Amino acid sequence: MNEPPLPAPVHHVPAEPYAPAPAAVELAAERGPVVWVPDAYGRMVPMPKHLAPPPMIRPEPRDLTPLPLLDPLAQRLMGAGIGGGALAAGVGYGIGEAVNALAGAGSGALVWVALAVLAWRAPVRAVASGRGSTVHIRKAVIKRSHFHG
């Protein structure tokens, strides 16, 4: 019942020691300077300086001071009186056009004036006489649940 133990496996060990293949030695002075640059994943990787991309030029800071509400040149022209004449000319032109429209249109202008007077007076009359419409809205939600028929 007692069997003899199995013999331990024997490994063949070479007589000569391991010698790696000869490799070329690169000296730091021969290689040139190395810089660290970020890769596509944000990690910093070493790269020879002559292969590295040129550094980004930092843009000049933007001027974020608020601009004046009115143009400074327009303010100076208005202060000198040049704009005042233009403003008066614009107002005069507008008044002239309104008078021309009333005089030239004749009865058409009177129709528009009559409609404006009616539109202005209609709400006052409706409130004074108490007329108006009252709307009553009743909303009811009826839900009936039927279980099994």
C-alpha positions in Angstrom: 0.0 0.0 0.0 2.8 2.3 0.6 4.1 3.2 -2.9 7.4 4.8 -3.3 7.3 8.6 -4.0 7.8 9.7 -7.5 11.2 11.0 -8.3 11.5 14.8 -8.6 11.7 16.1 -12.2 15.1 16.9 -13.3 15.7 20.1 -15.2 18.5 20.5 -17.5 20.5 23.6 -16.6 22.9 24.9 -19.3 26.4 25.2 -18.3 27.0 28.7 -19.7 25.4 31.7 -18.0 22.7 33.7 -19.8 24.2 36.4 -21.9 21.8 39.0 -23.5 22.3 40.0 -27.0 24.6 43.0 -27.4 22.6 46.2 -27.8 23.6 49.7 -28.9 24.1 52.2 -26.1 22.6 55.6 -26.7 24.1 58.4 -24.7 22.1 61.4 -23.6 24.5 63.8 -25.2 24.0 62.0 -28.6 20.3 61.9 -28.3 19.6 65.6 -27.7 17.2 67.3 -25.3 13.9 65.6 -24.4 10.7 67.5 -23.6 7.5 66.3 -22.1 4.3 66.9 -24.1 0.7 65.8 -23.4 -0.6 63.0 -25.5 -4.1 62.4 -26.8 -5.2 61.1 -23.4 -3.7 63.9 -21.3 -0.7 61.9 -20.1 2.7 63.5 -20.3 5.1 61.6 -22.6 8.8 62.2 -23.4 9.6 63.3 -26.9 12.8 64.5 -28.6 12.8 68.3 -28.7 13.3 68.5 -32.5 10.1 66.4 -33.0 7.9 68.2 -30.5 5.2 70.5 -31.9 5.9 74.3 -31.6 4.5 75.9 -28.4 1.2 77.6 -28.6 1.3 81.4 -28.6 -0.8 82.7 -25.8 -3.5 85.1 -27.1 -3.6 88.6 -25.8 -6.2 89.2 -23.0 -9.5 90.7 -24.2 -10.6 94.1 -23.2 -13.8 93.5 -21.2 -14.5 97.1 -20.2 -18.1 98.0 -20.9 -18.7 100.2 -23.9 -20.4 103.5 -23.6 -24.2 103.6 -24.2 -23.9 106.2 -27.0 -21.0 106.5 -29.4 -18.6 109.2 -28.2 -18.4 110.8 -31.6 -22.2 111.1 -31.7 -22.2 112.6 -28.2 -19.7 115.2 -29.3 -21.7 116.1 -32.4 -24.9 116.4 -30.4 -23.1 118.6 -27.9 -21.8 120.8 -30.7 -25.3 121.4 -32.0 -24.9 119.5 -35.2 -27.3 116.7 -34.1 -29.8 119.2 -32.8 -30.5 120.5 -36.3 -30.9 117.0 -37.6 -33.3 116.2 -34.7 -35.4 119.3 -35.4 -35.4 118.5 -39.1 -36.6 115.0 -38.4 -39.4 116.2 -36.1 -40.4 118.8 -38.7 -40.4 116.2 -41.4 -42.6 113.9 -39.3 -45.1 116.7 -38.6 -45.2 117.7 -42.2 -45.9 114.1 -43.3 -48.7 113.8 -40.7 -50.3 117.1 -41.9 -49.9 116.1 -45.5 -51.5 112.7 -44.9 -54.5 114.4 -43.2 -54.9 117.0 -45.9 -54.2 114.8 -48.9 -56.3 111.8 -47.9 -59.4 113.9 -47.5 -62.3 111.6 -46.5 -60.0 108.6 -46.0 -58.3 110.4 -43.1 -61.6 111.3 -41.6 -62.6 107.6 -41.6 -59.4 106.8 -39.7 -60.0 109.6 -37.3 -63.6 108.4 -36.7 -62.4 104.8 -36.1 -59.8 106.0 -33.6 -62.4 108.1 -31.7 -64.8 105.1 -31.6 -62.0 102.8 -30.4 -61.1 105.3 -27.7 -64.6 105.8 -26.5 -66.0 102.2 -26.8 -64.4 100.8 -23.6 -65.5 103.8 -21.5 -69.1 103.4 -22.6 -69.1 99.6 -22.0 -67.7 100.0 -18.4 -70.1 102.9 -17.6 -73.3 101.2 -18.7 -72.4 97.9 -17.0 -72.6 95.9 -20.1 -70.2 93.0 -20.5 -70.1 89.3 -20.8 -69.6 86.9 -18.0 -68.4 83.4 -18.6 -68.8 80.6 -16.1 -66.4 77.6 -16.6 -67.2 74.4 -14.8 -64.8 71.6 -15.0 -65.6 68.2 -13.6 -63.6 65.1 -13.8 -65.6 61.9 -13.3 -63.7 58.7 -13.0 -65.3 55.4 -12.5 -63.3 52.2 -11.9 -64.9 48.9 -12.8 -63.1 45.8 -11.6 -63.8 42.5 -13.2 -66.8 43.6 -15.2 
